[in-house]
Amino acid sequence: MATKSFLKNIVIKNRKSASSFISALENAENKGRKKVTFNTPINTVKDKENIKKMFGV
């Protein structure tokens, strides 16, 4: 998901806009999500030194 889509400021100027925004949020809440599967193994790296090594720092 692009960060711009959830960091956007929303200005609600009237009752109709507020109602539309609330309806959109409720509609989005009821939508299903796709399960993501990876074709390659995934490793979680938490160690600071391994992260630096990974990025060549």
Helices and strands as residue ranges (DSSP letters): H 3-6, H 15-29, H 48-54
